[in-house]
Amino acid sequence: MKRLLGILLVTLLIATGCMHRGPGSGWTTLIDGEKGLQNFSQIGEANWRPDGGAIVADKGKDGYLVSKDSYADFVLYAEFWADPRTNSGVHVRASDPKEMRPDNSYEVNIYDQRPGPEYGTGSIVGFAQVPVPAKYKAGGKWNVLEVYAKGPEITVKLNGDVTVHMIDSKFKSGPIGLQYDSDPEGSPGGAIKWRKVDIRPL
């Protein structure tokens, strides 16, 4: 019962917070259409570029846009388009801004075709699993991803549905990393497009 009440409360907080995004409301815009690359450092080989109203990558390997600022407690709001083959995600509270990994950050996954589907789209890799067979899909459409992080509590919403809610205190603070990667066989993964990324510290 306590867990259910916690999820409901977090869902309400995220929904309420996102309705009031805008100047003067505590939100910082990291990506707005084709604008925002200056807010990130680029690591890896991905070909990040402004294209078609978004920031896009569709070639390269282990490529990340890493925010120049670090965040501890926050709400993140992101609009993205994913190819069905996309291997992407959002790393939060990364402990090493020069090397994003699922064992040194919380990786909110965007990967419909992940070989281990329990950590596919909507999961937090290595920490919080999604139902199998896969319930949450992002491929071939625009999506809204929301991440709430307050102390040890982290909740992920995809298109209005809470995908995972967990309590964990391994990582306390760090930058945000937006991922593009190839698929496990080394062939190019599908494109990932970010057209809106906003963050509000709590």
N, C-alpha and C positions, 0 to 999 in steps of 0.2 A: 504493500500500500504506500509506504514512504517513497519507494522508487517511482511509482506511478504519479504521485503528487509532485515529485521533483521534476519529472518530465513535463507534466502539464504546466508547472510554474515557469520552467525554462522556455517552453513553447510560447507562452504568453509574453514573456520578456522579449524574446526575439521578435515576435510579431509586432509588439508595441514599439520596440526600438526602431525597426525598419520602416514603420509607417512615418517616422519623423526624420528621415534622412534629409540632409540639406544644409546649406550654409548656416552657421550659427547654432547648429544642433549637436555639436560635438563630433560629427563625422568628418573624416578625412578621406578625400577621393584619391585613390592610387592609380586607377585606370578609368578613363571616361572616353569611350569610343576609341579613336586612334591616338589619344593623348595619354601620357603617363610613363613612358619608358624611362624618363629621367628620374623617376622615383625608385628605380631598381638598379641593382648591379646584376650583370649577366655572368653566369658561370656555365661551363659546359659548352656544347657544340650546337645547340638549337638555333635556328635562323629566325629569331624573334624580329618582328617588324610590324609597323602599322599597315593595315590592309582591309579594305571593305568595311570600315566602321568599327574595327576592333584591333587588338594586339594579337598577332597570330604566329604560330610556329607549326611547321609541318615537315621539317627535315632536321637531322642531327641526332645526337645521343646525349643522354644525361644533361639536358639543358634546363636551366632554371632562371627565373627572374626573382631575385632576392631583395626584399624591401630594405631600404637603407636605415630604417628605424626598427627598433625592437618593441615587442608588445608582450605584456604579461596577461592581464585580464582585458577582454575585448569582445565585441561582436563584429564579425566579418560578414559582409554581404557581397556576393559575386554573381554576375550573369555571364554564362559561358555557353559556347556551342562546342559539341564534341562529335567527331567522326565516330562511327561504330567501332573502329579499331583503335581509338585514342587510348594511349597509355599516359595518363596525366594525374594531377592531384594538387592539393594545397598542403604544404608543410607549414606547421605552426609551432611556435616556441622552439625554433631550431637552435641547437647549442653550438653549431659551427656554421657560420654563414658562407664558408667556402666549400662546404661539402654537405649536401642535403641527403640524408638517409632516413629510412624508417626506424632506425635504432638510435638516432640522435635528435629526433623531433617527432611530433605527432603528424603522420601523413594521412590526411583525409583523401581517400582514393577516388579517382575518376577513371575507371578501367572496366568497362562492361565485359570484356573477354579475358579477364585475368584467369590464368590456369587454376589458381586456388580461389574459387568464387566467394568463399567466406570472407575474403578481404577485397572484394570487388568494389564497385561504385557505391559510395555512401559509407564505407567502413573507415575505421582508423587502423591502419595496417599494424598488425602485431599486438593490438590492444582491444579493439572492439569489432566484433564480427557482425555481418549482415546475414539475413536468412538465406538458406540454400534450399531449392533452386533460387537463382537471383531474382529478387523482387524489384530492385531499383536499377533503372536503365537511363543513361544520359545520351546515348548515341543518336545522331541524326537530327538533333533539335536544340533549341535554346533552353537553358535550364537556369534555375536560381538555386545557389548554394549558400547556406547560412551556417556559420560556426559561432557558438557561444562558448567562451572559456572564462571561467571565474574560479580562481583557486584551483582545487583538484577536479572541479566539475567541468566536463566538456560535452557539448551536445551538438550534433550535426543534423541539419534539415536539408532535404533535397526536394525542390518543388512543393514545399509546404508539408512534407512528411518527415517526422523525426526518424532518421535511419539508425542512429546509435546515440546512446547516452551513457557516459561512464564517469567513474571516479578514479583518478590516478594523479599522482604528484611527482612523477619522474622528472618532467621538464617544467620549469617555472616561467621562463621568459626567453624571447628570442625573435628573430625576424620571421617574416612570412616568405615562403618560397612557392612560386607557381611553376609547375613542372611540365616539360615535354620530354618524352623518351620514345625510343624505338621499341618494337615488340621483342619478346624474349629470344626470337630466332635471329634478331639483328636487322630484319627488314624494317623500312620506315613505319612508324605508327601513324595513325590517322591524325589529322589536324586538330589542334585545340585553339579556340578563339575566346579571348576575354574582352568583353565590351564594357563591363562595369565592375570595379572592385572598390568598395568603400569599407572603412574600418572605424570603429568608435571605441576608444579605451573606456573601461569600466572603473 
